[in-house]
C-alpha cells in the first residue's frame, strides 16, 4: 500500500520533503517566507522528524502548510537508530528537542516504510481539527466579586528595551511564571468572562484581554492591524495595545491546558507565541511562547508573530 495509502492522505511519496527540518519550518511556513514552491495555504508538505521530548525518542511524520501543522503518524523505527541520530545532534537547548533525521534514518524509511506493503510500523495519530473555535469561556461572570484575599498587582505597562539580564530580573522581581527563567513563579491571573464572547478580564492586573488574537505577521503589519482594530472599536473599545513582557507572562499557567498551552483554555490556541511591547537590547524582539511556557527573543528583522491584545479596564 505504501505510507500515504496507509494514512489515507491525499499526497504521495514525492510530497515528502527530505530537506525540510524543524529549524527551517518557521521561515517556510510561519513567516510567509522560505521556499517559493509553497504558494498556497492549502498546499501540504510532509517531512520526518524526531520527537526527543520524552524518555525515548520517537520518529514522526509531520503534515505542514502555511500556518498549519499536525503530526499524522508515529513511525516505529528501531530504537538504536533513533538514539544514534539524537546523539549526532550533540547537546541541544532545553526547548530544542524536535530534531532532524539523519541519512541513516532516511534510508531506513525509504527501504521499510515509504512503499512497503507492511504498514505495521506506521501508527496513525488521531486527527484533531486545528481550528480553535471559541466556545464558552468557562469562567465566572464579571459581576462576580473575586476572592476577598485577592490582591491586585500593578505591572509595567509601557514599551521597554530589555537586555536578557534585565528581563530575568524583571520576571523574578514580579514573581512571574516563566518555565525556563522562573519555574517557581507564583503570580496567577483571576479571570472573569465579560459575556461578549470576545474578551476576558483579569481581576488581579485590571487588564481586559482578547480571547483570540491577531494572525501571524510582521511587527510592522501587526501595528497596522492594531490601528485598524482600534478604528473599528473591537468589543466596543478603541485603546487596544500589545501587552508588555510582564503583562503577557501574567497569563502563564503552570500546567498545559487541553489545547497544549500554558494558558487558561478560555483563550484561543491559534496564537501560540505573541509579540510583546519590548525590544531586546542590543538587538531583537521579545516574545512570550505559551506552548513552551517562556519568554524568548528572536531577530526583529524576521517577520512572524501573533498578537493577543490587552487594555486597562
SULCOR-V467891 format. One record per residue. N is the residue number from 1. RES is the residue in one small letter. D_CENTER is the distance of its C-alpha to the mean C-alpha in whole Angstrom. Layout:
n = {N,N}
res = {RES,RES}
d_center = {D_CENTER,D_CENTER}
This chain:
n = {1,2,3,4,5,6,7,8,9,10,11,12,13,14,15,16,17,18,19,20,21,22,23,24,25,26,27,28,29,30,31,32,33,34,35,36,37,38,39,40,41,42,43,44,45,46,47,48,49,50,51,52,53,54,55,56,57,58,59,60,61,62,63,64,65,66,67,68,69,70,71,72,73,74,75,76,77,78,79,80,81,82,83,84,85,86,87,88,89,90,91,92,93,94,95,96,97,98,99,100,101,102,103,104,105,106,107,108,109,110,111,112,113,114,115,116,117,118,119,120,121,122,123,124,125,126,127,128,129,130,131,132,133,134,135,136,137,138,139,140,141,142,143,144,145,146,147,148,149,150,151,152,153,154,155,156,157,158,159,160,161,162,163,164,165,166,167,168,169,170,171,172,173,174,175,176,177,178,179,180,181,182,183,184,185,186,187,188,189,190,191,192,193,194,195,196,197,198,199,200,201,202,203,204,205,206,207,208,209,210,211,212,213,214,215,216,217,218,219,220,221,222,223,224,225,226,227,228,229,230,231,232,233,234,235,236,237,238,239,240,241,242,243,244,245,246,247,248,249,250,251,252,253,254,255,256,257,258,259,260,261,262,263,264,265,266,267,268,269,270,271,272,273,274,275,276,277,278,279,280,281,282,283,284,285,286,287,288,289,290,291,292,293,294,295,296,297,298,299,300,301,302,303,304,305,306,307,308,309,310,311,312,313}
res = {x,x,x,x,x,x,x,x,x,x,x,x,x,x,x,x,x,x,x,x,x,x,x,x,x,x,x,x,x,x,x,x,x,x,x,x,x,x,x,x,x,x,x,x,x,x,x,x,x,x,x,x,x,x,x,x,x,x,x,x,x,x,x,x,x,x,x,x,x,x,x,x,x,x,x,x,x,x,x,x,x,x,x,x,x,x,x,x,x,x,x,x,x,x,x,x,x,x,x,x,x,x,x,x,x,x,x,x,x,x,x,x,x,x,x,x,x,x,x,x,x,x,x,x,x,x,x,x,x,x,x,x,x,x,x,x,x,x,x,x,x,x,x,x,x,x,x,x,x,x,x,x,x,x,x,x,x,x,x,x,x,x,x,x,x,x,x,x,x,x,x,x,x,x,x,x,x,x,x,x,x,x,x,x,x,x,x,x,x,x,x,x,x,x,x,x,x,x,x,x,x,x,x,x,x,x,x,x,x,x,x,x,x,x,x,x,x,x,x,x,x,x,x,x,x,x,x,x,x,x,x,x,x,x,x,x,x,x,x,x,x,x,x,x,x,x,x,x,x,x,x,x,x,x,x,x,x,x,x,x,x,x,x,x,x,x,x,x,x,x,x,x,x,x,x,x,x,x,x,x,x,x,x,x,x,x,x,x,x,x,x,x,x,x,x,x,x,x,x,x,x,x,x,x,x,x,x,x,x,x,x,x,x}
d_center = {35,32,28,27,30,29,26,27,25,27,26,28,28,29,25,24,23,24,23,19,17,14,14,16,13,11,15,16,13,11,13,16,18,19,22,24,25,21,23,22,19,20,21,19,20,20,19,20,18,18,16,18,16,19,22,23,21,21,21,19,19,16,16,15,15,14,11,12,11,13,15,18,20,21,24,27,28,30,29,31,29,26,27,29,26,23,26,27,23,25,23,19,17,16,12,13,15,14,17,19,22,26,29,30,28,28,31,31,29,31,34,33,30,30,33,35,36,35,32,32,29,27,25,23,20,20,18,16,16,13,14,13,17,17,20,22,20,22,23,27,28,28,32,32,32,30,31,34,33,30,30,29,27,27,24,24,23,24,23,23,23,22,23,21,24,24,20,21,24,23,20,23,26,24,23,19,17,15,14,15,18,19,18,22,21,22,21,20,20,23,21,24,24,25,26,25,22,20,20,20,22,22,25,25,24,25,22,22,18,17,15,14,13,13,12,11,14,16,17,20,19,17,20,22,20,21,24,25,23,25,28,28,27,24,25,28,27,27,26,22,20,17,17,18,16,18,18,14,14,17,14,13,14,16,15,12,13,14,11,9,8,10,11,14,14,16,13,11,8,8,6,3,5,8,12,14,18,19,20,20,24,25,22,19,16,14,11,9,6,6,5,7,9,11,12,12,14,14,17,18,19,17,15,12,10,9,12,13,16,19,23,25,27}
